[in-house]
Amino acid sequence: MTAVRSLRLVAADGELVPPGDGCPCGVVWLTRPDTAVPATDGWLSCAESDRAAAMTVPARVAGWRLRRWTAKEALGEVLGPALGWRCDIEIANDADGAPQARWCGERLPFALSLTDRAGWAACALAPARIVVGCDLELLEPRSRLFVSDWFTPAEQAIVAGAADPVLAANLVWSAKESALKVLRAGLRRPTRSVEVRVDPDAVGVVFEPLVVSLGEGGELAGWWRRLGPYVFTVAHRGGEPVGPPTFLGGPVPG
């Protein structure tokens, strides 16, 4: 299968190399707005078309289509012409809900994470040896009750001491979401069972580091940056240490 063979070449030595970029990287990412999604469904696989037809809530359908379009755009940037038709790609889900990419029925050998919020979606891709999670949050006020209910005392202190509490609260929340995706648990797991360590007063116009401590021991590494009125986070584990995510190109919020 051409696309699978090409991806294995692109992922030589376990690293993704975006076309035109001679520097291997562990995680790549891009964003797409809902205005970029085709109005028709010819780019969906047969299985995706069936699932879309079975969905009845327009807002959920729109977010679902946006996430899949963004994932296929990321695959197209990595694979180039080897990808072929978008309808040959299916963005499916594992039993725990985590997304996976298939090409003509065969699972592609990399990790995938998707997120959408308020008209924009983001996708993070990584070699299969890396488990990756990403999250995009709109910078909107979070109540004191929200922070006290969902954050650990140390995280509450980060928000209280930040120059921009709105950014800090959404950053901590986004990092938690990314970490829970890495753990393949989502909000089924208590949010206080992971604790974010981050400096919300860092510049944030390029990727800044973050760390997430796990209640059972161990840590996840990650990165964050501001994208206009949004904050974007990525968490990961597995393999050697991973540097900041590499941008695949295209539009960004803001």
Rosetta blueprint (number, residue, H / E / L):
1 M L
2 T H
3 A H
4 V H
5 R H
6 S H
7 L H
8 R H
9 L H
10 V H
11 A L
12 A H
13 D H
14 G H
15 E L
16 L E
17 V L
18 P L
19 P L
20 G L
21 D L
22 G L
23 C L
24 P L
25 C E
26 G L
27 V L
28 V E
29 W E
30 L E
31 T E
32 R E
33 P E
34 D H
35 T H
36 A H
37 V L
38 P L
39 A L
40 T L
41 D L
42 G L
43 W L
44 L L
45 S L
46 C H
47 A H
48 E H
49 S H
50 D H
51 R H
52 A H
53 A H
54 A H
55 M L
56 T L
57 V L
58 P H
59 A H
60 R H
61 V H
62 A H
63 G H
64 W H
65 R H
66 L H
67 R H
68 R H
69 W H
70 T H
71 A H
72 K H
73 E H
74 A H
75 L H
76 G H
77 E H
78 V H
79 L H
80 G H
81 P H
82 A H
83 L H
84 G L
85 W L
86 R H
87 C H
88 D H
89 I E
90 E E
91 I E
92 A E
93 N E
94 D L
95 A L
96 D L
97 G L
98 A L
99 P E
100 Q E
101 A E
102 R E
103 W E
104 C L
105 G L
106 E E
107 R E
108 L L
109 P L
110 F E
111 A E
112 L E
113 S E
114 L E
115 T E
116 D E
117 R E
118 A L
119 G L
120 W E
121 A E
122 A E
123 C E
124 A E
125 L E
126 A E
127 P E
128 A L
129 R L
130 I L
131 V E
132 V E
133 G E
134 C E
135 D E
136 L E
137 E E
138 L E
139 L L
140 E L
141 P L
142 R L
143 S L
144 R H
145 L H
146 F H
147 V H
148 S H
149 D H
150 W H
151 F L
152 T L
153 P H
154 A H
155 E H
156 Q H
157 A H
158 I H
159 V H
160 A H
161 G H
162 A L
163 A L
164 D L
165 P H
166 V H
167 L H
168 A H
169 A H
170 N H
171 L H
172 V H
173 W H
174 S H
175 A H
176 K H
177 E H
178 S H
179 A H
180 L H
181 K H
182 V H
183 L L
184 R L
185 A L
186 G H
187 L H
188 R H
189 R L
190 P L
191 T H
192 R H
193 S H
194 V E
195 E E
196 V E
197 R E
198 V L
199 D L
200 P L
201 D L
202 A L
203 V L
204 G L
205 V L
206 V L
207 F L
208 E E
209 P E
210 L E
211 V E
212 V E
213 S E
214 L E
215 G L
216 E L
217 G L
218 G L
219 E E
220 L E
221 A E
222 G E
223 W E
224 W E
225 R E
226 R E
227 L E
228 G L
229 P L
230 Y E
231 V E
232 F E
233 T E
234 V E
235 A E
236 H E
237 R E
238 G L
239 G L
240 E L
241 P L
242 V L
243 G L
244 P L
245 P L
246 T E
247 F E
248 L L
249 G L
250 G L
251 P L
252 V L
253 P L
254 G L
